[in-house]
Amino acid sequence: MKDNFSQTIRSEWRFVASMVVLTIFCGFALFVFFKVTGSLHRGALADFDDDISAFIIGNRDPLMNSIMKGITELGNLYVYLAGVPIIFFSLYGTNKHWHRSIEAVVIVLSSFLLNTFLKLYFVRPRPDIELRLINLSMESYSYPSGHSMTAIVFYGFIIYLVMHFGQTKWVKYAVAVVLSMIVLLVGISRIYLGAHYPSDVLAGFAAGLFWLLFVIGWLRYRRFKSS
């Protein structure tokens, strides 16, 4: 009886602590997004965007062009949806938490819809078409970057699952590092290919991180209440 009570108290404290941490990082991500957005409205991002874009685009060469085109594909919606069955079978075969694959679909699609709403709200034009190395299948607005936002949401959610269900510590950290690098490179590729300004990518990362942590917090709250 006493052991059960102690275990319940520890579980509640862990839940509260995790929610506090999630709230702090959510607040930080939201602060960064509004900071960048405020600077955008004041027209204070021109030098920031021009300097970083010039540095990244200035390093173009045929080999790097092909590499960046391949990297940017890792931020496409069809790649995320193709990854869902992998999540399903991985979790079903080990922990029977197959429903997490449904959560992955929901979080990615919701971030895609949120990004679409933000782009239609801010209506920032994309960089000059002369700078682009890719053809955009659907011409849309630039702020915030959809690839950056959905990449941090999808790959960040996989990191969360691996850290939560992974059995080997070094595998957990290896996956976290690799997927974090993929997210960063997807953002850089959007600048390199001329599809986005650096501030678009930064805002996309901030908005995506906020949405990722908000949804994780909501899911943890639901599971805690149901248990």
ChimeraX attribute file (.defattr): number of C-alpha atoms within 10 A of each C-alpha:
attribute: neighborCount
match mode: 1-to-1
recipient: residues
	/A:1	6
	/A:2	7
	/A:3	8
	/A:4	9
	/A:5	10
	/A:6	11
	/A:7	12
	/A:8	12
	/A:9	12
	/A:10	12
	/A:11	13
	/A:12	13
	/A:13	12
	/A:14	12
	/A:15	15
	/A:16	13
	/A:17	12
	/A:18	14
	/A:19	19
	/A:20	13
	/A:21	13
	/A:22	18
	/A:23	16
	/A:24	13
	/A:25	16
	/A:26	20
	/A:27	15
	/A:28	14
	/A:29	21
	/A:30	19
	/A:31	15
	/A:32	17
	/A:33	24
	/A:34	14
	/A:35	12
	/A:36	19
	/A:37	20
	/A:38	13
	/A:39	14
	/A:40	17
	/A:41	10
	/A:42	9
	/A:43	10
	/A:44	13
	/A:45	17
	/A:46	12
	/A:47	10
	/A:48	12
	/A:49	16
	/A:50	12
	/A:51	11
	/A:52	16
	/A:53	20
	/A:54	12
	/A:55	11
	/A:56	16
	/A:57	16
	/A:58	10
	/A:59	10
	/A:60	13
	/A:61	10
	/A:62	7
	/A:63	8
	/A:64	13
	/A:65	17
	/A:66	11
	/A:67	12
	/A:68	20
	/A:69	17
	/A:70	13
	/A:71	19
	/A:72	22
	/A:73	14
	/A:74	18
	/A:75	26
	/A:76	16
	/A:77	18
	/A:78	10
	/A:79	11
	/A:80	19
	/A:81	16
	/A:82	10
	/A:83	16
	/A:84	18
	/A:85	14
	/A:86	12
	/A:87	20
	/A:88	18
	/A:89	14
	/A:90	15
	/A:91	20
	/A:92	15
	/A:93	11
	/A:94	12
	/A:95	10
	/A:96	12
	/A:97	15
	/A:98	17
	/A:99	12
	/A:100	18
	/A:101	22
	/A:102	13
	/A:103	16
	/A:104	23
	/A:105	16
	/A:106	13
	/A:107	20
	/A:108	25
	/A:109	17
	/A:110	16
	/A:111	23
	/A:112	19
	/A:113	14
	/A:114	18
	/A:115	22
	/A:116	17
	/A:117	12
	/A:118	19
	/A:119	19
	/A:120	14
	/A:121	11
	/A:122	15
	/A:123	14
	/A:124	15
	/A:125	14
	/A:126	18
	/A:127	15
	/A:128	10
	/A:129	12
	/A:130	7
	/A:131	14
	/A:132	18
	/A:133	16
	/A:134	13
	/A:135	10
	/A:136	10
	/A:137	6
	/A:138	6
	/A:139	9
	/A:140	14
	/A:141	21
	/A:142	23
	/A:143	27
	/A:144	30
	/A:145	31
	/A:146	31
	/A:147	27
	/A:148	31
	/A:149	32
	/A:150	32
	/A:151	32
	/A:152	31
	/A:153	28
	/A:154	27
	/A:155	24
	/A:156	20
	/A:157	21
	/A:158	20
	/A:159	23
	/A:160	17
	/A:161	16
	/A:162	19
	/A:163	17
	/A:164	10
	/A:165	14
	/A:166	18
	/A:167	11
	/A:168	10
	/A:169	10
	/A:170	10
	/A:171	13
	/A:172	18
	/A:173	15
	/A:174	12
	/A:175	17
	/A:176	19
	/A:177	12
	/A:178	12
	/A:179	19
	/A:180	17
	/A:181	12
	/A:182	19
	/A:183	26
	/A:184	15
	/A:185	20
	/A:186	27
	/A:187	28
	/A:188	22
	/A:189	28
	/A:190	27
	/A:191	27
	/A:192	30
	/A:193	21
	/A:194	21
	/A:195	23
	/A:196	30
	/A:197	26
	/A:198	25
	/A:199	25
	/A:200	28
	/A:201	26
	/A:202	21
	/A:203	25
	/A:204	27
	/A:205	28
	/A:206	25
	/A:207	30
	/A:208	32
	/A:209	25
	/A:210	26
	/A:211	24
	/A:212	26
	/A:213	24
	/A:214	18
	/A:215	18
	/A:216	18
	/A:217	20
	/A:218	13
	/A:219	13
	/A:220	15
	/A:221	15
	/A:222	11
	/A:223	10
	/A:224	12
	/A:225	8
	/A:226	7
	/A:227	6
